[in-house]
Amino acid sequence: MAVPSSSSSAAVQALLRERKYPFILLTAALLLIILTFIISFSGSGGPLHSRPLFSSDLRLSPSLSSSPPLPPVAVPSLGPPPGGPDGANTTVPRLPPHSAPVAVPSLGPPPGGPDGANTTVPPSDESDQDRSEAIRYKWTLCKGPGTVDYIPCLDNTKAIKALKSRRHMEHRERHCPIPTPRCLVPIPSGYKVPVPWPKSRDMVWYDNVPHPKLVEYKKDQNWVQKDGDYLIFPGGGTQFKHGVSKYIELIENVLPIIEWGKHVRVALDVGCGVASFGGALLDRDVITVSFAPKDEHEAQIQFALERGIPATLSVIGTQKLTFPDNAFDLIHCARCRVHWDASGGKPLIELNRILRPGGFFIWSATPVYKDDERHQNVWSSTLGVTMSLCWEIVARTVDSSGVGLVIFQKPVSSSCYETREDTNPPLCEIQGQPNSSWYAPLDGCILRLPVSTNWPAPWPKRLNSRPLSLLSGSEAEDSFREDTKHWASLIADVYSEGIGINWTNLRNLIDMNAGYGGFAAALIDSPIWVMNVVPIDMQDTLSVIYDRGLIGVYHDWCESFSTYPRTYDMVHSSFLLNNLTRRCDIVEVIAEIDRILRPGGYLLVQDTPETIKKLRPILISLFWRVTITQEQFLLGIKGFWRPGGGTVQR
């Protein structure tokens, strides 16, 4: 230890004799402040260490960060084994409340070079090895007109031009490019983080969906109005002269058995406009899949998704819809302009396939069709098809504005099919097979109804009751129960505590490998909806998901998903990506996730440590903030970065 010199001791003694205590105390305090600043500055990584997005959310709670890593989880067909040592926690957890939504300006990390390469090391707290691996991945912007709204499988111009016919909407069906694109979709100039739910149901930023034609074209029907920086949705529509709420009340008054939110829980809206019908039904505990083709009525599905209303791009053309048999409680068509009688009634036969036995089909039309001979002929022909399907008209009415409404009901037994005088369309010789609607042509035959056609339990009891389509036997039921407990436990113990997710910012979620829908079921008390995806190479559980009162589709994640860019606030994957890398390029999959995820949105992955390690540098190369917990949970937060800037005018 160093000994002070005699001169320094004398100086100190002189100060003491002169009673300069205040000076000594002030000097000591200043030295202490400077020392504290230096320590905290060096601990934060200095100016080159960028502050994490939503930094308050990225700090792990002491209990989670200090706990030992979870043991590796096996990869069963329906997700990981149940959490919790005793399998308890059967209640659906409520997510903890958060403070006001986090500010967003910090989402934009510095751009890469003009050639699309990441010429600077991504600002991150990752290791040098992570950064060096990230630089290997080079990204470019998608090029061409309309790339800000680019949907690879629906915008394949080369394939569409080569079509021999467009008579049956073939040009609106999926035509995926080969190879799958690896480019990044630009962010439109002026794009803002979406208006939060539930305010978004009534108004959205115009710059996020700047499509003015629908405002002018439907101005007399109150579909959508422009008001300064916003698009406003008054709740009107072609059929909703008195507002969509009055229209929904009319339906239940005409046929009380519908009992919105109890008997009818899952609906499909065909040709949905701006999804005001589905949006209004959310207040009645009815979740509606709204669908329409791309570019009809100018981005109506994009409007729906920006509003936070469940929707997907699809068309009744030559192929089956990507839904399971006997799924929907109710299907709605308000002047949806589908030629139901085309090709021997194949479009209506397809609706019959996906409508639950005893389910309802609602068709309504404005008075403009009343005296139109062509539409009268189509209506007569459509009625003939409904009769051959053994549908019964159970209600009809005309409201005060002249809108006509007819409600059909599907039979609950196949006996009517066997006693028809006219056996056209015939009964199918082969019953529906698992995942049989993916790229499958429309049937011209009727599927036999299941032996048991009981209606699901009333909502919300339906969510956790034994699904009607669950395989028979105690083993299947035990698997279902354990899966439900597992997801309730995982969300309560990990996802909602300390992993870094601000759940108050979330509305539109997609689960890439939904299994029995346990992830969505555990979030049911939150203001969130989940599009449950059952991959085509996994066990077919989509009917179980619909039996529970949830929604979903089939999909192959080696291809682009049928949705607009910047659709979802969170993409969730549970033990999918490891298996997916055996069939397709993981970089292409990440590019697709980046396309459908909004800036500021989350990618939440649970997978093997090897897969997590593989994903990390790819996401860092996109300038995403990446956090890994317990070696098997990866949270990525997307920013505004695009190669070379990447914000363009539409």
Secondary structure as the mmCIF struct_conf table of DSSP 4:
data_model
#
loop_
_struct_conf.conf_type_id
_struct_conf.id
_struct_conf.beg_label_comp_id
_struct_conf.beg_label_asym_id
_struct_conf.beg_label_seq_id
_struct_conf.end_label_comp_id
_struct_conf.end_label_asym_id
_struct_conf.end_label_seq_id
HELX_LH_PP_P HELX_LH_PP_P1 ALA A 2 SER A 5
HELX_RH_AL_P HELX_RH_AL_P1 SER A 6 ARG A 17
TURN_TY1_P TURN_TY1_P1 GLU A 18 ARG A 19
HELX_RH_AL_P HELX_RH_AL_P2 TYR A 21 GLY A 43
TURN_TY1_P TURN_TY1_P2 SER A 44 GLY A 45
TURN_TY1_P TURN_TY1_P3 PRO A 47 LEU A 48
BEND BEND1 HIS A 49 HIS A 49
HELX_LH_PP_P HELX_LH_PP_P2 SER A 50 PRO A 52
TURN_TY1_P TURN_TY1_P4 LEU A 53 PHE A 54
HELX_RH_AL_P HELX_RH_AL_P3 SER A 55 LEU A 58
BEND BEND2 ARG A 59 ARG A 59
HELX_LH_PP_P HELX_LH_PP_P3 LEU A 60 SER A 61
HELX_RH_AL_P HELX_RH_AL_P4 PRO A 62 SER A 65
TURN_TY1_P TURN_TY1_P5 SER A 66 SER A 66
BEND BEND3 SER A 67 SER A 67
HELX_LH_PP_P HELX_LH_PP_P4 PRO A 68 ALA A 74
TURN_TY1_P TURN_TY1_P6 SER A 77 LEU A 78
BEND BEND4 GLY A 79 PRO A 80
HELX_LH_PP_P HELX_LH_PP_P5 PRO A 81 GLY A 83
BEND BEND5 GLY A 84 GLY A 84
TURN_TY1_P TURN_TY1_P7 PRO A 85 ASP A 86
BEND BEND6 GLY A 87 GLY A 87
BEND BEND7 THR A 91 THR A 91
HELX_LH_PP_P HELX_LH_PP_P6 VAL A 92 PRO A 97
BEND BEND8 ALA A 100 ALA A 100
HELX_LH_PP_P HELX_LH_PP_P7 PRO A 101 ALA A 103
HELX_RH_3T_P HELX_RH_3T_P1 PRO A 105 LEU A 107
HELX_LH_PP_P HELX_LH_PP_P8 PRO A 109 PRO A 111
TURN_TY1_P TURN_TY1_P8 PRO A 114 ASP A 115
BEND BEND9 GLY A 116 ALA A 117
BEND BEND10 THR A 120 THR A 120
BEND BEND11 ASP A 125 GLU A 126
HELX_RH_AL_P HELX_RH_AL_P5 ASP A 128 ALA A 134
TURN_TY1_P TURN_TY1_P9 ILE A 135 ARG A 136
STRN STRN1 LEU A 141 LEU A 141
BEND BEND12 GLY A 144 GLY A 144
TURN_TY1_P TURN_TY1_P10 PRO A 145 GLY A 146
HELX_RH_3T_P HELX_RH_3T_P2 THR A 147 ASP A 149
TURN_TY1_P TURN_TY1_P11 PRO A 152 LEU A 154
HELX_RH_AL_P HELX_RH_AL_P6 THR A 157 LYS A 161
TURN_TY1_P TURN_TY1_P12 ALA A 162 ALA A 162
BEND BEND13 LYS A 164 LYS A 164
TURN_TY1_P TURN_TY1_P13 ARG A 167 HIS A 168
BEND BEND14 MET A 169 MET A 169
HELX_RH_3T_P HELX_RH_3T_P3 GLU A 170 ARG A 172
BEND BEND15 GLU A 173 GLU A 173
BEND BEND16 ILE A 178 PRO A 179
HELX_LH_PP_P HELX_LH_PP_P9 THR A 180 PRO A 181
STRN STRN2 LEU A 184 LEU A 184
HELX_LH_PP_P HELX_LH_PP_P10 VAL A 185 PRO A 186
STRN STRN3 ILE A 187 PRO A 188
TURN_TY1_P TURN_TY1_P14 SER A 189 GLY A 190
HELX_LH_PP_P HELX_LH_PP_P11 VAL A 193 PRO A 196
TURN_TY1_P TURN_TY1_P15 TRP A 197 PRO A 198
HELX_RH_3T_P HELX_RH_3T_P4 LYS A 199 ARG A 201
TURN_TY1_P TURN_TY1_P16 ASP A 202 ASP A 202
STRN STRN4 MET A 203 TRP A 205
HELX_RH_3T_P HELX_RH_3T_P5 TYR A 206 ASN A 208
BEND BEND17 VAL A 209 VAL A 209
HELX_RH_AL_P HELX_RH_AL_P7 LYS A 213 TYR A 217
TURN_TY1_P TURN_TY1_P17 LYS A 218 ASN A 222
BEND BEND18 TRP A 223 TRP A 223
STRN STRN5 GLN A 225 ASP A 227
TURN_TY1_P TURN_TY1_P18 GLY A 228 ASP A 229
STRN STRN6 TYR A 230 ILE A 232
BEND BEND19 GLY A 235 GLY A 235
BEND BEND20 THR A 238 GLN A 239
TURN_TY1_P TURN_TY1_P19 LYS A 241 HIS A 242
HELX_RH_AL_P HELX_RH_AL_P8 VAL A 244 VAL A 254
HELX_RH_3T_P HELX_RH_3T_P6 PRO A 256 ILE A 258
STRN STRN7 TRP A 260 TRP A 260
TURN_TY1_P TURN_TY1_P20 GLY A 261 HIS A 263
STRN STRN8 VAL A 264 VAL A 264
STRN STRN9 VAL A 266 VAL A 270
BEND BEND21 GLY A 271 GLY A 271
TURN_TY1_P TURN_TY1_P21 GLY A 273 VAL A 274
BEND BEND22 ALA A 275 ALA A 275
HELX_RH_AL_P HELX_RH_AL_P9 SER A 276 LEU A 281
HELX_RH_3T_P HELX_RH_3T_P7 LEU A 282 ARG A 284
TURN_TY1_P TURN_TY1_P22 ASP A 285 ASP A 285
STRN STRN10 ILE A 287 ALA A 292
TURN_TY1_P TURN_TY1_P23 LYS A 294 ALA A 299
HELX_RH_AL_P HELX_RH_AL_P10 GLN A 300 ARG A 307
TURN_TY1_P TURN_TY1_P24 GLY A 308 GLY A 308
STRN STRN11 ALA A 311 LEU A 313
BEND BEND23 GLY A 317 THR A 318
STRN STRN12 GLN A 319 GLN A 319
BEND BEND24 THR A 322 PHE A 323
TURN_TY1_P TURN_TY1_P25 ASP A 325 ASN A 326
STRN STRN13 PHE A 328 ALA A 334
BEND BEND25 ARG A 335 ARG A 335
TURN_TY1_P TURN_TY1_P26 TRP A 340 ASP A 341
HELX_RH_AL_P HELX_RH_AL_P11 ALA A 342 ILE A 354
STRN STRN14 LEU A 355 ALA A 365
HELX_RH_3T_P HELX_RH_3T_P8 PRO A 367 TYR A 369
TURN_TY1_P TURN_TY1_P27 LYS A 370 ASP A 371
HELX_RH_AL_P HELX_RH_AL_P12 GLU A 373 SER A 388
TURN_TY1_P TURN_TY1_P28 LEU A 389 CYS A 390
STRN STRN15 GLU A 392 VAL A 398
TURN_TY1_P TURN_TY1_P29 SER A 400 SER A 401
STRN STRN16 GLY A 404 GLN A 409
BEND BEND26 VAL A 412 SER A 413
TURN_TY1_P TURN_TY1_P30 SER A 414 SER A 414
HELX_RH_AL_P HELX_RH_AL_P13 SER A 415 GLU A 418
TURN_TY1_P TURN_TY1_P31 THR A 419 THR A 419
BEND BEND27 GLU A 421 ASP A 422
BEND BEND28 PRO A 425 PRO A 425
HELX_LH_PP_P HELX_LH_PP_P12 PRO A 426 PRO A 426
STRN STRN17 LEU A 427 LEU A 427
HELX_LH_PP_P HELX_LH_PP_P13 CYS A 428 CYS A 428
BEND BEND29 GLU A 429 ILE A 430
TURN_TY1_P TURN_TY1_P32 PRO A 434 TYR A 439
HELX_LH_PP_P HELX_LH_PP_P14 ALA A 440 ALA A 440
STRN STRN18 PRO A 441 PRO A 441
HELX_LH_PP_P HELX_LH_PP_P15 LEU A 442 ASP A 443
BEND BEND30 GLY A 444 CYS A 445
STRN STRN19 ILE A 446 ILE A 446
HELX_LH_PP_P HELX_LH_PP_P16 LEU A 447 PRO A 450
BEND BEND31 VAL A 451 VAL A 451
HELX_LH_PP_P HELX_LH_PP_P17 ASN A 454 PRO A 458
TURN_TY1_P TURN_TY1_P33 TRP A 459 PRO A 460
HELX_RH_3T_P HELX_RH_3T_P9 LYS A 461 ASN A 464
BEND BEND32 SER A 465 SER A 465
HELX_LH_PP_P HELX_LH_PP_P18 ARG A 466 PRO A 467
TURN_TY1_P TURN_TY1_P34 LEU A 468 SER A 469
BEND BEND33 LEU A 470 LEU A 470
HELX_LH_PP_P HELX_LH_PP_P19 LEU A 471 LEU A 471
BEND BEND34 SER A 472 GLY A 473
HELX_RH_AL_P HELX_RH_AL_P14 SER A 474 LEU A 490
HELX_RH_PI_P HELX_RH_PI_P1 ILE A 491 TYR A 495
TURN_TY1_P TURN_TY1_P35 SER A 496 GLY A 498
BEND BEND35 ILE A 499 GLY A 500
HELX_RH_3T_P HELX_RH_3T_P10 TRP A 503 ASN A 505
STRN STRN20 ASN A 508 ASP A 511
TURN_TY1_P TURN_TY1_P36 MET A 512 ASN A 513
TURN_TY1_P TURN_TY1_P37 GLY A 515 GLY A 517
HELX_RH_AL_P HELX_RH_AL_P15 GLY A 518 ALA A 522
TURN_TY1_P TURN_TY1_P38 LEU A 523 ASP A 525
BEND BEND36 SER A 526 PRO A 527
STRN STRN21 TRP A 529 PRO A 535
TURN_TY1_P TURN_TY1_P39 ILE A 536 ASP A 537
BEND BEND37 MET A 538 MET A 538
HELX_RH_AL_P HELX_RH_AL_P16 LEU A 542 ASP A 547
TURN_TY1_P TURN_TY1_P40 ARG A 548 GLY A 549
STRN STRN22 GLY A 552 HIS A 555
TURN_TY1_P TURN_TY1_P41 TRP A 557 CYS A 558
BEND BEND38 GLU A 559 GLU A 559
BEND BEND39 SER A 562 THR A 563
BEND BEND40 PRO A 565 ARG A 566
STRN STRN23 TYR A 568 SER A 574
BEND BEND41 PHE A 575 PHE A 575
HELX_RH_AL_P HELX_RH_AL_P17 LEU A 577 LEU A 580
TURN_TY1_P TURN_TY1_P42 THR A 581 ARG A 583
BEND BEND42 CYS A 584 CYS A 584
HELX_RH_AL_P HELX_RH_AL_P18 ILE A 586 ILE A 596
STRN STRN24 LEU A 597 GLN A 606
HELX_RH_AL_P HELX_RH_AL_P19 PRO A 609 SER A 621
TURN_TY1_P TURN_TY1_P43 LEU A 622 PHE A 623
STRN STRN25 ARG A 625 THR A 629
TURN_TY1_P TURN_TY1_P44 GLN A 630 GLN A 632
STRN STRN26 PHE A 633 ILE A 637
BEND BEND43 PHE A 640 PHE A 640
TURN_TY1_P TURN_TY1_P45 PRO A 643 GLY A 644
STRN STRN27 THR A 647 VAL A 648
#
